[in-house]
Amino acid sequence: MSDLLVRLYDLPDIRTAEKIAAHGIRVRRAMAAEAHVVLPWIEQHFDRPWVSEATRAFTRSPAMVWIAVQNNELLGFACADCSMRGFFGPTGVAKAARGQGVGEALLFATLRGMREAEYAYAIIGGVGPVAFYRKHLDAIDIPGSEDSIYAAMLHDEEASGFDHE
C-alpha cells in the first residue's frame, strides 16, 4: 500500500472527542512526565518499533503524543513526527476500547496538533487500516511510495506484525 497524503488545512469538523467525553473518555496531549507509563503500555499492546517511535515523539517540544484516558486508564495513543517530520503515527487503541470512536478522536486530535505546529500536510506512512483512514479523511495515495520509508528498516526477531484498530 502507498503512503497517504492528508491536507491539514481543511480537516472535517469532527466532534468525536465530545461524543466519547460523554462516556468519560478524554483525549489530550500527553505530558513528558507520562512517558514512563505510556511507553510500556504501547509495548504491551502493540510492537516494540512503536515504542521507539513514541519515544521520539516524547522528545519533541511540545510532545507529539496524544492519549485517550478513561478513569485513569490508558485506552489508546497517537503520535506525530516520529519516523520523519510530518508523519502521522503510530497510533493504536486497546482491543477492549475499539469501536467506540477512540481511534477517530486520537486521529483528529493529532492531525489538528500537526496543523497547529504549522504543517499543511501530513503523511500516513506504511498504512495498515486503509479503510479507516479513507472513511475519515480525504487522503490520497502518494505515487511511488509503495515500499514507504519502512522498507529498509531493521527488525528484531521479537518484533512481530502490528495490531491496528
N, C-alpha and C positions, 0 to 999 in steps of 0.2 A: 504494500500500500504506500502511496505517496504521502509526503508530509502535507499538512493542510495549512493554508494561509487564511487568517481571520482579520477583518477590518475591526479595529477597536474604536474608531471614531463614530460609528453608528451602530453600536450594540443595541439589540432589542431591549425594551424596558420590561425586564423580567422581575417579578416580585416574589420569587420562590422563597427567599430568605424570610420575608414577612409571613408566608404561609407556614413554614416549618417552625418559626418562632412561636406560633400558637401551640405547638407541641413541646415547647421548652427546648428546642434546638437552636443554638446560636452559632452563627458563622462569623468569625473575626480573624484579623491578622494575629498570628502567633507572636509571642514575645521571645526574645533570645533566651531568657531565663527558663523557657519551657522546653528547650531543645532536648534536655535530658529525659523528658517524658515522651515527647513526640517521636524522636528518632528510634528508640527501642520498639515503640508501638508499630511504626512503619515496618521494621524488620520482622516483627512477629506476624503481621498480617499480609505482608507483601514480599518483596525481594530485596536482597542486600544492595544491588545497584541503586535502588531508590533511596536508600539511606545515604549513600554518597551524594546523590543529587540534592536531597533535602538538607544535608549538612551544609552544602554550598549556599543554598537559599537562606539559611540562618545567618550566614556571614555577611549578607547584603545589608545595607543600611538605607531604609528600614528593612527588616526581614521580609523576604518574599515568600512567606509561608502563611497559608490560611488554614484554619482548623474549624471543624464542626464539633461542638461540645453540647452534651445534654447531661444534666445532673453531675457535673464534674467528670464525665466520662467522654473520652475522645471517640468520635464516630467516623471521622474522615479528615483528609488533608488535601491540599493542592499547593503546588509551588510554581514559581516562575524564575527565569534567569538562572537555571541550574546548568544544564549541559552546555548551553550557549545563551548569550544575551538575546532576549526577545523570544525565547522558547517558553511555552506553557507546558507544565507538567514536570514531574509525575504528579498524579492525583489518584486517590483511592478512597473507597468507603468500605467500612467493615461490612461483612456479609449480612449481618443482622439488621443493618440500617439501610440497606439498599431498597430502592423503590419508593422512598419517602421524599425525594426531592433534594436530598443532601448533596449528591454529586452535582446537580444543576446549580444549587446555591453556591457551592465552592467554585465551580467553573466561572460563574459570572462575577463573584467577588474578586477572584484572582485576575480575570481579564480587566475589570474596572481598575484594579490596583495597577496593572500594567499601563493602562491609559493614563492614570494619574501620574505615573512615572515618565510620561511623555512618549510612550510608544504609540505609533499609529497603527501598527500591525503586530500580530502575534503569530508564531509558528507553532503548530502542534506536530511534533516530530515523532516518528515511529508509532503512528496512531494505532491503538488497539481497538477500542469500541467505536468504529467509524460511524455506525448508525446513531450513536448517542450524540456525537458532535454535529452530524448532519441534521438531526432533529432540532437542535437548539441554535445552530449558527449558520450563517450564510458563508460557509467555508469552501474554499476552492483547492483543488489539488495543485501542488507545485510541480510543474513538469520536470522530469529528470531526477526526482528525489525519492525514487522507489526504495533505494537502499538506505536513505537517510544518513545522518552523521553517525548513527549507532552501528553501522555495518562493520566497522573496523575496531569496535570496542572490545577490550579484553574481558573475558568472562571467567569466573572461577567455577569449579565443579559443583559448588553448593548453590550457585545462583540458577534457579530453575525458571520456568515460564512465569509470566506475570498474571496476576489475578485482578482484572479490571472490573469496574462497576458496569 
